Amino acid sequence: MLYIQEPVFFAVSREMIDESENNYRIKECNMPENLTVYNSFFTPLGSKDRAFVHKNGLWHAVAHCWVVSQLTAASGEKETWVWLQQRAHNKDNAPDYYDISVGGHIRAGESPLQAVLRETEEELGLLLHLEDVELLGVTKENCVSSASPFPDREFGYVFLHRDAHPLFRPGEEVQDIVRVRAEDLCRKDLQDIKTVPAVSLSRGSLSLRADQFCIHPNEFVHLVFPKLEV
């Protein structure tokens, strides 16, 4: 059984995140996993340990990055593909599910831009810079799922990275990377189709069940898809 609260989307300007050349990347990656806690209106209230935040269903911030590629089909037509990660089998939250290209917590004291660059390198092995990502907005999700042992209440900073030929080197949290057509991903969300054709880096062509996807209500449809050339 799954309960999903309809998402709220916030318009966000790049001025809301720290973009200075001296601060756009974390130099030390061994920071403790403390998260800033928010109320439901996105007002910061302090910081707590990650486990405490999830156990108690507290609002916190995450960074999402959608990696997209425009490829030429055999017919000569351009096709827009979206890269998704398959979460590792040993993840405590939604193991083996297919998810956004990159997703991770924004640590206390860390900017959204720092977080998305760090997570993209850790999960996909892509070393990006501030000019490589575009901030699209912020979502508000309240999700309780059979795939997760705890309630997840998140404000998600949503980024877009365009790369015709990304050279992925998946980290230990990712067991596979697949690509799906942007139109098929929209149809999954809007038309409730049961399977989505995909191409895996390691397994070739395959068909993914819709219930194998992590759910981020309408994030792709409303924030990402309008920015793509399809």
BAVO-157322 format. One record per residue: residue in one letter; x, y, z of N, C-alpha, C in turn. Coordinates in pm, whole numbers, padded with zeros to 5 digits, always signed. Layout:
% residues N
aXYZXYZXYZ
...
//
This chain:
% residues 230
m+00085-00119+00000+00000+00000+00000+00089+00124+00000
l+00046+00224-00073+00130+00343-00092+00047+00467-00077
y+00095+00560+00002+00030+00690+00013+00127+00797-00032
i+00082+00878-00124+00165+00987-00173+00087+01117-00164
q+00142+01214-00097+00082+01347-00097+00117+01418-00226
e+00021+01487-00286+00049+01560-00408+00163+01660-00383
p+00258+01669-00474+00375+01754-00452+00343+01901-00467
v+00423+01982-00403+00419+02127-00420+00548+02167-00488
f+00542+02253-00588+00661+02296-00660+00689+02442-00630
f+00813+02473-00594+00856+02609-00568+00944+02656-00683
a+00922+02779-00729+01015+02839-00824+01138+02884-00746
v+01255+02857-00799+01379+02888-00729+01475+02956-00824
s+01539+03061-00777+01641+03127-00857+01777+03075-00815
r+01874+03084-00905+02009+03035-00873+02073+03117-00763
e+02021+03239-00737+02077+03320-00630+02051+03258-00493
m+01957+03162-00486+01924+03101-00359+02027+02997-00316
i+02122+02961-00404+02224+02865-00366+02362+02929-00382
d+02455+02880-00303+02590+02936-00301+02665+02890-00425
e+02706+02984-00510+02775+02948-00634+02918+03002-00640
s+02969+03053-00530+03103+03110-00535+03205+03004-00573
e+03307+03045-00648+03409+02950-00692+03478+02882-00574
n+03485+02951-00459+03553+02894-00344+03467+02794-00268
n+03336+02795-00292+03246+02715-00210+03164+02614-00288
y+03178+02608-00421+03083+02526-00496+03111+02377-00482
r+03226+02341-00430+03253+02198-00410+03308+02174-00270
i+03257+02073-00204+03308+02034-00074+03449+01976-00090
k+03542+02027-00013+03679+01976-00022+03697+01848+00060
e+03624+01839+00170+03632+01719+00253+03500+01644+00243
c+03505+01515+00214+03383+01437+00194+03351+01348+00314
n+03419+01370+00428+03394+01286+00544+03312+01360+00649
m+03225+01452+00605+03141+01524+00698+03041+01428+00762
p+03004+01450+00890+02902+01366+00952+02768+01386+00881
e+02686+01281+00882+02558+01286+00812+02452+01349+00902
n+02471+01478+00933+02368+01556+01000+02290+01633+00895
l+02158+01640+00913+02072+01706+00816+02002+01824+00881
t+01984+01931+00805+01904+02043+00852+01758+02001+00853
v+01690+02031+00963+01549+01997+00979+01466+02123+00952
y+01352+02104+00883+01264+02215+00847+01123+02188+00899
n+01044+02297+00909+00901+02276+00928+00837+02262+00791
s+00707+02244+00786+00639+02218+00659+00636+02340+00567
f+00678+02456+00619+00684+02578+00536+00825+02608+00487
f+00917+02511+00505+01055+02520+00458+01138+02619+00541
t+01102+02635+00668+01179+02717+00760+01275+02628+00836
p+01407+02656+00834+01502+02571+00905+01485+02580+01056
l+01497+02464+01123+01476+02456+01268+01599+02410+01344
g+01707+02376+01274+01825+02320+01338+01869+02196+01264
s+01954+02115+01324+02003+01995+01257+01993+01874+01349
k+01975+01757+01286+01965+01631+01357+02037+01523+01278
d+02072+01414+01345+02132+01299+01279+02034+01240+01178
r+02089+01192+01066+02007+01138+00957+01910+01031+01005
a+01958+00937+01086+01872+00828+01133+01755+00882+01214
f+01782+00981+01298+01676+01042+01379+01574+01113+01290
v+01624+01182+01187+01536+01255+01095+01438+01159+01027
h+01489+01047+00977+01402+00953+00907+01309+00877+01002
k+01362+00837+01116+01280+00763+01212+01160+00843+01257
n+01178+00975+01267+01071+01061+01316+00997+01135+01206
g+01029+01104+01081+00956+01164+00969+00969+01314+00961
l+01089+01366+00987+01109+01511+00986+01140+01561+00845
w+01100+01683+00818+01128+01745+00688+01276+01776+00675
h+01334+01742+00560+01476+01768+00535+01493+01795+00386
a+01613+01831+00345+01638+01870+00205+01723+01765+00134
v+01693+01745+00006+01769+01653-00078+01800+01722-00210
a+01896+01666-00283+01931+01715-00416+01904+01604-00517
h+01831+01638-00623+01805+01546-00734+01873+01600-00859
c+01930+01512-00938+01986+01553-01067+01940+01454-01174
w+01872+01506-01275+01828+01426-01389+01932+01441-01500
v+01993+01330-01539+02091+01330-01648+02020+01287-01776
v+02029+01370-01880+01960+01341-02006+02059+01348-02121
s+02031+01269-02224+02113+01266-02344+02024+01271-02467
q+02068+01347-02566+01998+01346-02695+02080+01262-02791
l+02021+01151-02838+02090+01055-02922+02021+01045-03057
t+02094+00999-03157+02038+00983-03291+01996+00838-03312
a+01869+00818-03345+01815+00684-03368+01859+00632-03504
a+01834+00504-03529+01871+00443-03658+01801+00513-03774
s+01684+00570-03746+01608+00641-03849+01667+00778-03880
g+01764+00822-03799+01822+00954-03816+01756+01060-03732
e+01646+01026-03666+01576+01121-03581+01644+01132-03444
k+01634+01252-03386+01688+01275-03252+01591+01222-03147
e+01645+01155-03046+01565+01104-02936+01626+01152-02804
t+01540+01192-02711+01586+01234-02580+01569+01120-02481
w+01678+01082-02418+01680+00971-02323+01711+01024-02183
v+01655+00958-02084+01677+00993-01944+01748+00876-01878
w+01855+00907-01806+01932+00803-01738+01879+00785-01596
l+01858+00660-01558+01811+00626-01425+01909+00531-01359
q+01921+00540-01229+02004+00445-01156+01917+00335-01097
q+01974+00214-01090+01910+00109-01012+01982+00103-00878
r+01906+00124-00773+01965+00131-00639+02023-00005-00600
a+02130-00001-00523+02200-00123-00484+02109-00215-00403
h+02138-00344-00411+02056-00444-00343+02062-00429-00191
n+02172-00375-00138+02188-00364+00007+02143-00230+00064
k+02078-00145-00017+02027-00018+00034+01915-00044+00135
d+01911+00034+00244+01806+00014+00343+01674+00076+00298
n+01678+00161+00198+01558+00228+00148+01541+00194-00001
a+01432+00126-00036+01399+00093-00175+01513+00023-00250
p+01567-00087-00197+01673-00160-00270+01620-00214-00402
d+01705-00212-00503+01677-00266-00637+01579-00182-00719
y+01526-00076-00663+01433+00009-00738+01508+00100-00834
y+01438+00143-00939+01493+00240-01033+01454+00381-00988
d+01552+00471-00996+01532+00604-00937+01593+00711-01027
i+01573+00836-00987+01634+00950-01055+01784+00924-01074
s+01843+00982-01176+01986+00962-01205+02070+00975-01079
v+02045+01082-01003+02120+01111-00880+02023+01162-00775
g+02040+01116-00654+01959+01167-00544+02030+01145-00413
g+02034+01249-00330+02101+01234-00201+02070+01349-00108
h+02102+01328+00018+02073+01428+00120+02164+01550+00107
i+02111+01665+00142+02191+01786+00157+02229+01794+00304
r+02356+01783+00333+02402+01780+00471+02390+01917+00536
a+02381+01920+00666+02378+02046+00739+02505+02124+00708
g+02491+02251+00671+02605+02334+00636+02649+02322+00492
e+02583+02239+00415+02617+02216+00275+02512+02284+00187
s+02555+02346+00077+02460+02408-00014+02401+02303-00108
p+02284+02330-00169+02229+02236-00266+02324+02206-00381
l+02397+02309-00428+02490+02287-00538+02606+02198-00496
q+02660+02222-00377+02765+02134-00327+02716+01989-00319
a+02594+01973-00271+02539+01839-00253+02521+01767-00386
v+02467+01836-00486+02440+01768-00613+02570+01732-00685
l+02672+01816-00674+02801+01783-00735+02866+01665-00663
r+02859+01665-00531+02916+01554-00453+02844+01423-00483
e+02711+01426-00480+02634+01304-00501+02652+01250-00644
t+02661+01339-00742+02679+01294-00880+02812+01222-00896
e+02914+01272-00830+03045+01205-00836+03041+01072-00761
e+02979+01070-00642+02976+00948-00562+02894+00837-00628
e+02779+00873-00685+02687+00771-00735+02715+00731-00880
l+02749+00829-00964+02766+00801-01107+02910+00812-01155
g+02999+00867-01072+03137+00885-01115+03156+01000-01211
l+03058+01091-01220+03069+01208-01308+03119+01327-01228
l+03229+01386-01272+03285+01502-01205+03232+01627-01276
l+03132+01691-01216+03067+01806-01277+03109+01935-01208
h+03081+02046-01275+03107+02179-01221+02978+02259-01224
l+02981+02376-01161+02857+02451-01144+02788+02484-01275
e+02867+02506-01382+02806+02540-01511+02745+02418-01580
d+02765+02298-01526+02714+02176-01589+02572+02141-01546
v+02521+02208-01444+02388+02175-01394+02299+02298-01396
e+02171+02274-01416+02070+02381-01418+01968+02353-01309
l+01947+02451-01223+01848+02437-01116+01709+02465-01172
l+01617+02369-01157+01483+02382-01214+01379+02425-01112
g+01400+02394-00985+01301+02428-00884+01315+02338-00762
v+01220+02350-00671+01220+02270-00549+01084+02202-00535
t+01085+02075-00502+00961+02000-00479+00942+01976-00330
k+00819+01949-00294+00785+01911-00157+00712+01778-00163
e+00773+01674-00104+00717+01540-00109+00695+01484+00031
n+00581+01422+00049+00551+01351+00174+00510+01210+00135
c+00598+01116+00158+00579+00982+00101+00591+00875+00209
v+00493+00785+00213+00500+00664+00293+00479+00547+00198
s+00573+00455+00194+00570+00350+00092+00607+00215+00152
s+00552+00110+00093+00590-00025+00132+00735-00054+00099
a+00794+00027+00009+00933+00007-00030+01030+00067+00071
s+00978+00142+00168+01064+00211+00263+01014+00187+00405
p+01104+00162+00501+01062+00135+00639+01030+00261+00719
f+01048+00379+00661+01023+00502+00735+00955+00606+00646
p+00881+00700+00706+00822+00809+00628+00932+00899+00575
d+00913+00950+00457+01014+01034+00393+00950+01168+00357
r+00992+01273+00424+00938+01406+00401+01053+01496+00355
e+01046+01535+00229+01162+01598+00165+01125+01726+00091
f+01215+01822+00098+01220+01933+00003+01333+01900-00094
g+01299+01884-00221+01399+01839-00318+01440+01947-00416
y+01567+01984-00414+01623+02075-00516+01647+01993-00642
v+01585+02032-00750+01587+01954-00873+01680+02020-00975
f+01781+01944-01019+01879+01992-01116+01869+01909-01245
l+01916+01969-01354+01923+01902-01484+02066+01908-01535
h+02115+01793-01584+02247+01787-01648+02232+01724-01785
r+02274+01796-01889+02267+01746-02026+02406+01696-02067
d+02410+01575-02120+02538+01515-02159+02511+01412-02267
a+02562+01435-02386+02535+01344-02497+02595+01206-02473
h+02712+01201-02411+02780+01073-02391+02843+01069-02251
p+02761+01056-02147+02816+01052-02011+02900+00927-01988
l+03014+00944-01925+03103+00832-01896+03082+00790-01751
f+02986+00701-01731+02948+00661-01596+03050+00566-01535
r+03075+00586-01407+03153+00493-01326+03076+00476-01194
p+02974+00391-01194+02883+00384-01080+02955+00350-00949
g+02909+00416-00841+02962+00388-00709+02893+00270-00645
e+02927+00243-00520+02878+00123-00452+02728+00129-00421
e+02667+00247-00425+02525+00258-00397+02439+00230-00520
v+02504+00209-00635+02431+00191-00762+02472+00057-00823
q+02372-00028-00856+02406-00158-00916+02396-00157-01067
d+02321-00062-01125+02310-00055-01270+02262+00084-01308
i+02283+00119-01435+02233+00244-01492+02161+00209-01621
v+02041+00263-01636+01961+00237-01756+01916+00369-01816
r+01879+00364-01945+01821+00483-02007+01684+00450-02063
v+01592+00547-02049+01457+00532-02102+01424+00658-02181
r+01337+00645-02279+01296+00762-02357+01213+00855-02270
a+01235+00985-02290+01163+01084-02210+01013+01069-02225
e+00967+01043-02347+00823+01028-02369+00767+00908-02294
d+00843+00798-02287+00796+00680-02215+00788+00706-02065
l+00882+00785-02013+00878+00818-01871+00756+00904-01840
c+00722+00994-01930+00600+01075-01913+00476+00987-01918
r+00474+00893-02011+00357+00806-02022+00339+00721-01896
k+00449+00679-01837+00438+00603-01712+00367+00686-01605
d+00403+00813-01596+00347+00899-01491+00204+00944-01523
l+00175+00970-01650+00047+01030-01687-00058+00928-01731
q-00014+00819-01792-00108+00722-01849-00111+00589-01773
d-00031+00581-01669-00032+00461-01584+00000+00334-01662
i+00097+00343-01755+00138+00222-01827+00214+00130-01732
k+00212+00001-01760+00264-00098-01667+00410-00134-01690
t+00461-00112-01811+00600-00144-01840+00664-00030-01920
v+00794-00016-01903+00870+00089-01971+00990+00025-02039
p+01006+00040-02171+01126-00013-02238+01250+00065-02196
a+01360-00004-02179+01483+00059-02132+01603-00010-02194
v+01719+00056-02181+01846-00001-02224+01942+00009-02107
s+01994-00105-02064+02085-00111-01950+02230-00105-01998
l+02316-00041-01920+02458-00040-01953+02518-00179-01947
s+02464-00264-01861+02525-00396-01841+02444-00511-01900
r+02312-00488-01925+02226-00600-01966+02157-00579-02100
g+02182-00467-02165+02118-00442-02294+01972-00404-02280
s+01892-00436-02381+01751-00398-02382+01672-00480-02281
l+01579-00415-02213+01495-00482-02116+01366-00404-02096
s+01272-00464-02027+01144-00400-01998+01130-00387-01847
l+01107-00265-01799+01097-00239-01656+00950-00228-01616
r+00914-00291-01507+00778-00277-01454+00763-00140-01388
a+00648-00081-01404+00625+00052-01345+00637+00049-01194
d+00605-00065-01132+00613-00071-00986+00756-00093-00936
q+00854-00095-01029+00995-00104-00990+01058+00035-00975
f+00980+00140-01001+01032+00276-00997+01004+00341-00862
c+01102+00414-00808+01074+00504-00697+00980+00614-00748
i+00893+00660-00661+00791+00756-00703+00827+00896-00653
h+00833+00988-00748+00850+01131-00719+00739+01201-00796
p+00624+01221-00733+00502+01259-00806+00519+01378-00899
n+00511+01350-01029+00506+01453-01133+00631+01542-01141
e+00738+01506-01072+00860+01587-01078+00914+01592-01220
f+00922+01476-01284+00975+01474-01421+00880+01546-01516
v+00751+01519-01503+00652+01576-01596+00647+01728-01587
h+00646+01782-01467+00624+01925-01449+00752+02010-01449
l+00862+01954-01401+00984+02034-01391+01086+02002-01499
v+01104+01875-01533+01213+01835-01622+01169+01832-01768
f+01062+01761-01798+01020+01741-01936+01002+01871-02015
p+00942+01976-01956+00926+02101-02032+01058+02164-02076
k+01169+02125-02012+01300+02180-02047+01371+02102-02157
l+01315+01990-02196+01384+01902-02290+01340+01928-02433
e+01430+01896-02526+01398+01903-02668+01360+01762-02714
v+01231+01739-02730+01186+01605-02767+01102+01613-02893
//
